[in-house]
Amino acid sequence: MSQDTVNIRILDKEYQVSCPPEERSALLQAARSLDERVRSIRNSGGVIGLERIAIMAALNLTYELSKVETQAESDGASQQAIQKLDHKVSEALQRFEKSVAF
């Protein structure tokens, strides 16, 4: 798999990142999003220092990802419960139809 070098800019600093060509646009979008987040944190004035700003942005992103993963797991569990319930209802209907047919 070939790799391209992509230049991204975060807080006015340029970084070179390697990525597959088909992931270039996603990487650039991620870099724009990260740049917006770290600028927002820096502009809030509550966090001083590039390292602390980066850590706060990483912590915020990790927290949001954790919430999404938890929701997806919950949705998956709900979907399984619905499928089990659907199966039980189908079985009950089949039994009912058999008992009515006699």
C-alpha positions in Angstrom: 0.0 0.0 0.0 1.5 3.3 -1.0 1.7 6.2 1.3 1.5 9.9 0.6 3.0 12.7 2.7 0.4 15.2 3.7 1.1 18.6 5.2 -1.3 19.6 7.9 -1.3 22.8 10.0 -2.4 22.9 13.6 -2.0 26.1 15.7 0.1 27.6 12.9 2.6 24.8 13.1 3.1 22.5 10.1 3.4 18.7 10.4 4.1 16.1 7.7 2.0 13.0 8.1 2.1 9.8 5.9 -1.2 8.3 5.0 -2.7 6.2 2.2 -4.0 8.3 -0.7 -7.6 7.2 -0.2 -7.4 8.5 3.4 -6.0 11.9 2.6 -9.3 13.8 2.7 -10.3 12.2 6.0 -6.9 13.1 7.5 -7.2 16.7 6.3 -10.7 16.9 7.8 -9.5 15.5 11.1 -6.6 18.0 11.1 -9.1 20.9 10.5 -11.3 19.7 13.3 -8.4 19.3 15.7 -7.1 22.7 14.8 -10.5 24.2 15.6 -10.6 22.4 19.0 -7.1 23.4 20.1 -7.7 27.0 19.0 -11.0 27.0 21.0 -9.2 25.7 24.1 -6.4 28.2 23.7 -8.8 31.1 23.1 -10.8 30.2 26.2 -7.8 31.3 28.3 -8.3 28.5 30.8 -5.3 26.5 29.6 -1.9 27.8 29.0 0.9 26.0 27.1 0.8 24.0 23.9 1.4 20.7 25.6 -1.5 21.3 28.0 -3.8 22.5 25.2 -2.9 19.3 23.2 -3.6 17.1 26.3 -7.0 18.8 26.9 -8.0 18.4 23.2 -6.9 14.7 23.4 -8.9 14.2 26.6 -12.0 15.8 25.1 -11.8 13.7 22.0 -11.2 10.5 24.0 -14.2 11.3 26.2 -16.4 11.9 23.2 -15.2 8.7 21.5 -15.9 6.8 24.7 -19.5 8.2 24.8 -20.1 7.2 21.2 -18.7 3.7 21.8 -20.9 3.3 24.9 -23.9 4.4 23.0 -23.1 2.0 20.1 -22.8 -0.8 22.6 -26.1 0.1 24.2 -27.7 0.3 20.7 -26.3 -3.1 19.9 -27.7 -4.6 23.1 -31.0 -3.0 22.5 -31.0 -4.4 19.0 -30.3 -7.9 20.3 -33.1 -7.5 22.9 -35.5 -6.5 20.1 -34.5 -9.4 18.0 -35.0 -11.9 20.9 -38.4 -10.4 21.6 -39.3 -10.5 17.9 -38.3 -14.2 17.8 -40.4 -15.0 20.9 -43.4 -13.2 19.4 -43.0 -15.1 16.2 -42.8 -18.4 18.0 -45.9 -17.5 20.0 -47.8 -16.6 16.9 -46.8 -19.9 15.2 -48.0 -21.8 18.2 -51.2 -19.9 18.3 -51.8 -20.5 14.5 -51.2 -24.2 15.0 -53.6 -24.4 17.9 -56.3 -22.5 16.0 -55.9 -24.7 12.9 -57.0 -27.8 14.9 
